[in-house]
Amino acid sequence: MANVNILVLADHAEILETIIRLINKNEGWNGTGAASYDEAREALKINKFDLVLLGVGVDDEAESQILRLCESIAPKTVCMRHYGGGSGLLSSEIQHALAQR
């Protein structure tokens, strides 16, 4: 099975770090964090991601910008909101999103 590359955009450093750690605990998942829209944009230009998770602090404008960016440069990338709730919910959200591809 190929690695699943996941970009997480969140502006709360500790939460971002926790999400990345939880993602990287799963074999075959590779999490990359971005603390701002600009960081996320640069990561999307350089790397191929299967999934973009939009976490805490991502406002509607940044979400719209990320969605447009994904549509233009990475149309197969799934973008979704992450609402928190622990590692079990995170894993379920990711698995559900990947099944939608």
C-alpha positions in Angstrom: 0.0 0.0 0.0 1.3 3.4 -0.9 1.9 6.1 1.7 -0.9 8.5 2.2 0.3 12.1 2.4 -1.8 14.4 4.6 -1.4 18.2 4.9 -2.8 19.7 8.1 -3.5 23.4 8.3 -4.1 24.8 11.8 -3.0 28.0 13.5 -2.7 26.6 17.0 0.8 25.2 17.3 0.2 22.6 20.0 -2.9 21.3 18.3 -1.2 21.1 15.0 1.7 19.2 16.6 -0.7 16.8 18.2 -2.6 16.1 15.0 0.7 15.5 13.1 1.9 13.1 15.8 -1.3 11.2 15.7 -1.3 10.9 11.9 2.3 9.8 11.9 1.6 7.0 14.4 -0.3 5.2 11.6 1.7 3.1 9.3 1.5 4.4 5.8 0.3 7.9 6.8 2.7 10.8 6.5 1.5 14.1 8.1 2.9 17.5 7.2 1.9 20.6 9.2 1.2 24.2 8.0 0.5 27.0 10.5 -0.8 29.5 7.9 -2.4 29.6 4.5 1.0 30.7 3.0 2.7 27.7 4.4 0.0 25.4 3.1 0.1 27.0 -0.3 3.8 26.4 -0.6 3.5 22.8 0.6 0.8 22.1 -2.0 3.0 23.6 -4.7 6.0 21.4 -3.8 4.4 18.1 -2.6 1.6 15.8 -3.6 -1.0 15.4 -0.9 -3.9 12.9 -0.8 -5.8 14.8 1.9 -5.8 18.3 3.3 -7.3 18.7 6.8 -8.4 22.1 7.9 -8.2 22.5 11.6 -8.5 25.0 14.4 -8.2 28.7 13.4 -8.8 28.2 9.7 -11.5 30.8 8.8 -13.9 30.6 5.9 -11.8 32.8 3.7 -8.7 30.6 4.2 -10.8 27.5 3.6 -12.1 28.9 0.4 -8.6 29.8 -0.8 -7.3 26.3 0.0 -10.3 24.7 -1.8 -9.6 26.8 -4.9 -5.9 26.1 -4.8 -6.5 22.3 -4.5 -9.0 22.5 -7.4 -6.4 24.3 -9.6 -3.2 22.4 -8.8 -4.3 19.2 -7.2 -7.9 18.3 -8.1 -7.6 14.8 -6.7 -6.7 16.0 -3.3 -9.5 15.7 -0.8 -10.0 18.8 1.5 -12.0 18.6 4.6 -12.5 20.2 8.0 -11.1 18.4 11.1 -13.3 19.1 14.1 -11.2 17.4 16.8 -12.4 15.0 19.3 -9.5 12.6 19.8 -7.4 10.2 17.9 -10.2 7.8 17.2 -12.3 10.5 15.5 -9.3 11.8 13.6 -8.5 8.3 12.2 -12.2 7.8 11.2 -12.3 11.2 9.5 -9.2 10.4 7.5 -10.3 6.9 6.6 -13.7 8.3 5.5 -12.2 11.1 3.4 -9.8 8.7 1.7 -12.6 6.3 0.8 -14.3 9.2 -1.0 -11.4 9.6 -3.5 
